[in-house]
Amino acid sequence: MIEVRTRFAPSPTGYLHIGGVRTALFNWLFARHHGGRFILRIDDTDRRRNVQEALAPILHGFRWLGLDWDEGPEVEGPAGPYFQSAKLERYNRAVQQLLAAGLAYRDFATPDELQMERDAARARGERFVYSRRWLAGDEDAAARLAAEGRAGVVRLNMPRTGECRFTDLVRGPMVVEWAGEQDHVIQRADGTCLYHLASTVDDHDMRISHVIRAEEHLSNTPRQIFIAQGLGYDLPHYAHLPAVAEPGSRTKLSKRKLQKYLKNPEFARLNHRGQVIAGAMGLATTDETFNPVIVDFYERTGFLPDALVNYLLLLGWALDDHTEFFSREQMVASFSLERVNKAPASFDPVKLMAFQSHYMQSLSVSQRADLAAPFLEGAGLLAKNPTSADKTRLEQVVAAAGERLVVAGDILDYREFFVPDDDLAYDAKAFDKRLRNAPGAVDRLARFAAGLPGAREWDASALEKFLKEFVAVEEIKIGSIIHALRVALTGKGVGFGLYDAMVILGKESCLARVERAMDEARREMP
């Protein structure tokens, strides 16, 4: 019985894409389910696009998600090196083997000459098939063409007849006509090798048993099979996963199309939430670095990794009983490629938020407070080593906010409980409506505040009783005082329970804030 070995091979050219993480997750689950090994290797053969600084967030993203790798960067194993840039000599040996077998050739066509052939084929209404006119059949021919100033590449010498047959573990039997394949370049003029060659050699050297990847790579499979067979390799099993699609669409989700996705109200709401949280903490929020299509967005916004992983599991995979919530252990035990769908899976921000809310509410108040604290620290609202009183207040706010606290960063919606009384900011619209322009509101607030020092008990039920007694004596509706009081205490017209807010702030703070609000309203009255 073969050892199950899967791999994920990101290019260090940017942050982790949601679709890429879903692919990595399926590889990780398949390996774990079968007691195998999950390998992380870095596809850094393209020196023009490689950004070394981008590797750190990729590794950090995997660790945050809890997708540990058995071999790869910082976890050396017997099949290394795990960076393709360290294997150029190995790839060159494979190229030489293909050349010697006549399965590849040196080609010296210029880009303009290739384009002329494409244009001619288009003019004839035919599919482009390279004529191999500038093929160098031997070293002498290669030297002569190079002497003309031409740069030589190595191309695959693909068959022009016959079929490539293989079985895809998701899509079933596949048949591809060789005539539809081009003579793909496998080595550049500078000697570096391209994806098809490097990936095939790596899969062999690392003993990858199952190549589980996105459907966009399905078209690459025949040419990689050609290379593998030409080099005498055993073929791995192939499985091509459905795309993670745009919201409400079947088109692949792309990090470069954020502005398009923002036309979707739910996607825009998700993005706005992250932008507000990041903005309050002074974090950069460019489309390139802070984008809901990138995993980093979710960590910086305060999502739980278990919620994101659980949601991604169901993008293209499901059990017959439609179970939605899985522990990691249940994911590993239940996962199989047989249950992967063929159709694209649409990214749904509403469902993702439902998963996040479910996982968040499953935590204790103290656990949620621990998750929220770094966001307050980042916004300068909480000391790095808070006092016990600060911790108590944070837990009180978290408990009162309840289900309103969906992501940890939402704690910044309640900054009014963490600022000094004199620094409380007022929502201008709410202040005008409930205090400045509300007839009699300031006077009623003054009479209510005058009685507050005599309140002997300071808990929610006692404060509710106190306010209702005031309303009865004043012979007014409760709305005539409660809205003005909320704005005075919190600066906002909406929020969680007013009595809970008063308890959290404490008597002295409530009195100080009411006095300040009344002064502000009187100062601006005509």
N, C-alpha and C positions, 0 to 999 in steps of 0.2 A: 504494500500500500504506500503510495507516494505521500511525502510530507506536503501539506498545504502551505504555500508561500505566496502571499499577495504583496502588491507594492502600490505606492502612490508616488508620482514623480513630478512635483511642482517645479516651475521655473522661477528663480529668484528675481522676478521682474515686477513685483507688486505684492499687494496684500492678498490674503486668502479669500477666494471667491466662494460664495455660498454654494454654487453648483459643484465646485471642486471639493469642498468639504463633504458634501453629500456623497460624492464618489469615494473619497477617502474613508468615510464612515462605513460604507458598504464593504470595502476591502477589509477594514479593521474587523467588522462583525463576522465576515466570512472566515477570516483567519482564526478569530477567537472561537467561533462555533466549532471549528474542526480541530481545535488544539494546535493550530499552526502558528506561523510567524508573519508579522506585518512589517514590511520593509519601507522605509522612507528614503528615497534617493533624490538627488537634486540635479535637475536637467539644466545645466549651465553651460551648454556647448556654444550658445550664441553669445559671443563676447560683446557684440554691439548692444544687446538688450539686457545683459546681465547687470543687476544692481545688487552688489554684495550686501548693502545695508538692508535690503529687503528680506534677507534670509532670517534675521533675528525675529521680526514679527510673524513670519511663517511658523517657525519653531515654537514661539510663544503661543500662537493661536492654537496649535495642536495641543500644547500642554494645558491651556485654559479649558479646552473642550474635553480634556481627559482622554484623548486618542493617543495613547502611548505607542511608540514604535520599538520593535525588538532589535532592529539593525538600522543604522543610518547615521546622520550627523550626531555627534556627541554620544552615540551608542554603537561603538564599533563591533563588527561581527566578522565572520569568516569569509564573507563574499564581497568585502570592500575592495577598492575605495567606493564610497557612495556619492561622490561628486563626479559627474561625467567629465568635467574639465581635467580631472586627474587620470583619465583613461585614454588619452589621445593616441598613445602608442599602441594600445590594445585595439582600438578601432582601426588604426592604419593596417594592422596585420590582417584584420578581417577584410578590409578593402583589397589588399593584395591577393588574398585567397580567392575573392570573387573575380578579380581581374584574370588571375591565372586559369580559372575554370571557364572563362568566356562568359560569365554571368554579369559582368560589368565592363565598361569601356571608358577610355579617356576621351573626352570631348572638348573641342576647342572653338565651338561656335560662339560668336559674340551675341550680346543681347539683341542688337539690331537685326542680325541675321535670323535669329529665332523668331523675332517679331514679324519679319517679312514672311516667314513660312506660315505663321499663324494667320496673318492677313490674307495670304493667298488661299489658304484652306477655307477661310470664311467667305472669300469672294466666290469660291466654287460651291459653297454650300455644304462643305464636308467637315467632318471632325478632324481637328489637328492631330497629325501623327508625325513626329519628328523624323526627317529623312535620314538622319545619322550621317549627313554629308561631311561633317567635320570630325568624324570619328577617327581616332588614331589607332590603327590596327597593331602597331608595334612601337618599340622605343624610338626607332629611327623616324617614323612618322610623327611621333610626339615631339621629338627634338626639332623637326623641320617646322611644325606648326608653331611651336613655342618661339622659334627664331623669328617668326613673322610678328612677334609681339602679342600673340594671343595668350590668354590665360586659360589653362586647362582645368576642367572639373572631371569628376568621375560620376558616370551615370549607370543606372541599372540597365542591363540588356534584356528588357522584358520580352516575354513571348508575344507573338502577334496572333497566335491561334490557340485554341483550347480553352479550358475553364479552370478556375480556382474554386475548389469546394471545401467548405469547413462548416462545423456546427457551432452556432452561437448559443450559449447556455440561456440566453434570454429570448432570442429571436428565432431559434431553431436552425434548420439546414439553410445554408447560404451558398449561392452559385454566382460567380462573377466571371464574365468573359475577359480573358486576358487582353483581347484586342482593345478594351476600353482603358487599359492602363498606359500611362506615359512612362518614358524612361527617366525616372526621378533621379535627381542629383543626390548622391550620398556622401560626397566629399567635395568641399570647396577648393578653390584654387590655392588658398593659403594652407591647405592640408587639414583643416578642421573638418569634422564630420557632422552630418545633419541628423535630425531626429530619427528617421527610419532605421538607419544603420545602428546608431548608438543605442536606441531603445531595444532593438532586437538582440544585440550583443549583450546588453545588460541583463535582459530577461533570462538569457541563457546562463550567463556567469553567476547570476544570483539565484538560479534554480527556481525561477518564478513558475509556479504550477498553474495559476489562474490569473489571466490578464483581465481585470475588471475595470472598465473605463467608460467614459461618456460616449454616447452614440456618434458624436462628431468624428470619432476615431474609427468608426466602422469601415469607412472607405480606405483607411490606412492598412487594414488587416491583410488584404491580398499581397501587397508589395512587401510587407514584413514577413509573411509566410514564404514568399519567394526568396527573401534574403536568408531566412532561417534554414530552409531546405537546402539552399545553395551552400551554406556553411556546415551542413550535416547535423543541424540541431534537432532535437525532439521538440515538437510544437507544444506550447502551453494550451490550456483551455481558454477560450475567449468568451467574454460576456460584455455586452454593450448596453449601458444603462440609459433610460429615457432622459431627455433633457429636463433641467429645472427651468421652467418657462416663466415668461413675464406674467404679471398679475392678469388673470382673465384671458390668457392667450396661450398659444402653442409654440410661440417663438422663444428661443433661448434667452434667458435672463443674462444681461450684459452690464458690467459695471460702468461702461461708457455711455449708457443711455439713461442716466439718472433723470435728466430733465424730461424725457419722455414719460418715465414712470410716475413722475410727480403730478401728472395730469389725472392719475388715479387717486381719488380722495383718500382712500385708506393707506396707500403707500405714502402719500404726502403727509398724512397725519403721523405715521411712523417716523418719517424723516424729520418732521418738525419737532417731535418730542425729543429726538436725539440732538437736534441743533440747539434747542433751548437748554438742555442739560449741559452740553459741551460748552455753549456760550457762557453759562453761569460759572463755569470752572476755568474759563480762559483758554480752552483747547482750540486748536486749528480745526476748522470745519469745511475744508475744501471738498469738492466732489471726488477728488482723487483719493483723499485720505479718510474721509468721513462719509460713508455711503452705505445705505442698508443692503447693498449687494455684497459688501465686504464684511467678513466676520468681525474685524476689529471694532466696527460700529456697535456691535451688540455688547461687547465687554465694556466699552467706554460709556455706554448708556445705562448699564446696570442689569442686563439680562442674566439669567441663570444658565450656565452651560448645559445643564441637564434638560432644560426646557427647549433650547435650540436644537440639541442633538435629537431629542424625542420628536420634534416637529420635522426635522430633516429626514428621519427614518421613514416617515410616512409620505415623503415625496417620491412616489414611484414604487412603494412596497406596502403591503397590508396583509393582515390575517383574515381568514374567512369570517371570523366572528366580529370583525371591525373594532377590535380593541384599539384604543388610542394611546393610553398612558402606559409606559413601560419603564421599569428600572433598567439599569445597564445589564444586570444579570438576565432579566427577561428578554432583552433585545438579543443578547448573545445566544440564549437558548432557542429562541424562535426563528432567528434569521435563516433564510435560504434564498438562493437565486431563483428557485421555481416560483416564488411569490412576487418577483419583480415584474412590474407592468411594462408594456412596450410603449404606451402613449406618454407624451410629455406630461410632467406634473407641474401645475401652475402654482407659483409662489403666492400665498394668500396672507397678507399682513394681519387680517382680522383673526384668522385661525392661529397664527403664530402668537399673537397677543393673548389669545385664550389659553394657549399652552403655558405661556409665561405666568399669567395670572394664577393658573392652577398650581404651578410649582411654587410660586411665591407664597400663596396662602397656606401651603402645606408646611411652611416653616414657622417656628415659634416667633414671638414678638422680638425676643432678644437676638435671634438669628437674623431677622430682617433688619433690625437696628444695626447690627454689625456690618451688614452689606451696605447700608445707607451711609454709615459714618464717613467713609472715604470721600463721598461726594460732597458732604458738608465741609470736610477738611479742605478739599480742592477749591471750594468756593470761599474759603476763609471764614466760615461760620462756626467751625468747631476746632478746638485745639487737637493736635496730633495725639496728645495724651490727655484726654478729657477728664474732668473731675467726676466724681460719682454723681453729683447733682446734674451735670451735663448729660451723663449717660441715662439717668432717670428720665430727664426731660425728653431725650431722643426716643426712648422706649414709649413714653406716654404719647408722643406725636405719632409714632408708628402704629400704636394700638388704636388711636382715635381715627387715623386715616383709613385703617382697615383695607378693604379691597381697592380703595383709590390708589394705593401704593402698588402699582403693577410692576414697574421696574425700579431698581434701587435708586436710580437717579431722580425718580419722582419726588424724593424727599425734598428736593430744592423748590418744589411747589409750596412748601411750608416754611420758607425761610423766615417768615414773620415771627416764628417761635424761637428763632436763634439770633435775632438782632437786638441790640439795645433799644429801649423804648424810644429814645430820641431819634433813632435811625429808621424807624418804621416808615416804609413808603406807602403812600395811598394810591389806590387805583382812582384816577381822576374822575372817571365816569361814575363810579359807585359813590365816591365822596360827594359829588355834586347832587346826585339823585337822593341819597339817603341823609345827608347832613346839610350841605350848604343851601340847597334849594328846596328842602322839605320844611314847610311851615311848622314851627313849634318843635322841631326835632331836637335842637340844641337845648332848649329849656327842659324838655322831658328828660333828656340825657343827664342834665345837671341835677334834676331832682332825684333821678335813679341813683346817680353816683353819690349823692349826699347821704343816702341810706346804706351804701355798701360797707363803710367802716364798721357798722354795727352788726354785720353778718357774722354770727358766732361760728358757724360751720362753713367749710369751703370745699364742698364736694358737689358733684353734678346734681343730685336730687335736691340738696338744700338750696342750691342756686336757682334751680328751676322753680321751687316753691317761692323763693324770695321774689323772683321776677313776676310770677303769676299774681302774687299778692299786690305788687306795685301796680300791675295792669288793672286789677280790680279796684284799687283805691283811686286810680286816675280815671277810671271808667273809659278806657281806651282799648282798642284792639291790640293784640300782642305784636302785630306787624308794625305798629307805630313806634315801637321802641327797639325791637329785636334786630331790625336791619341796620339801624343807626349804630347800635351797640357793636354789632359785628364789624362794621367798617372801622369804628373807632379802635377796636382791639386788634384787628388783623390787617387792616388796610384794604380788605377785599370784601366784595359783596356776597361771596359764596365760600363754602368750606365745610369741614365736618362739624359735628355738633357744637353749638355755641357754648353750652355749659362745660363740655369737655375742654374747649379752648380756654375758658376762664380758669378752670382748675389748673391747667398746664401753666398758664401765665402767672397765676398767683395773685393775691389781693393787691399787693403794692403795685405790681406792674399794671394790673387792670385799671387801678385808679389813676396812675400816671398817664396811661395811654388815653383814657377818656378825657382827662384834663387837657392834654395836648391837642386832641381832636377838636374839642370845643373851642380852644383858643384859635386853632387854625381856621375853623368855620367862622367864628366871629370876626376875625381879622379880615376875612375876604368878603364879609357881608357888606352890601351897599350902605 
